[in-house]
Amino acid sequence: MRLAVAVGMLCLAAVAGVGLYVSNFTAYLGDDPAACNNCHVMDAAYEGWFHSGHRPFAKCNDCHTPHDFIPKYLVKAQSGFNHVSAYTLGHLPPAIRAKDSSKAVIQENCIRCHAETVSVIADGQHDAERYCFSCHRAVAHGERGVSILPYQDTGKPTP
């Protein structure tokens, strides 16, 4: 019985190791935006960012992950699992939308980078609870649907 469990664990480790090697998973541990754009679902977002004013100052992780080490990699692991699951099971959306937890991280990073501006603008306003990207949606990724690539994010749900 112990031998069967040991062989099973060894086989599982071998399959996981080969999967990690083949997928080049270490590319996802860094901050290279090309790693975020490995799937066609991200084409429009990547292209919008590439041509945006934010490109010289911010990469994907600067806005979409926390900046503390452990929370950053927890978010990356969770997002990676969701993306791999969707890809493996064939449930790829035409465009990936931010979940509520992602929206909170993005908002926190907007405020972190633009703290001085936010303090002058948002203090005391009645709508200060809205996300920055509610009004400034096109700032980091450009206008929706503007893409020379075949997979355009029109912002409309798929039928």
Secondary structure, DSSP 8 states (H G I E B T S, - for coil): -HHHHHHHHHHHHHHHHHHHHHHTGGGGGS--HHHHTSSGGGHHHHHHHHTSTTTTT--HHHHHS-SSHHHHHHHHHHHHHHHHHHHHHT---SS----HHHHHHHHHHHHHHTHHHHHHHHTT-TTTTS-HHHH-THHHH-STT--SSSS---S----
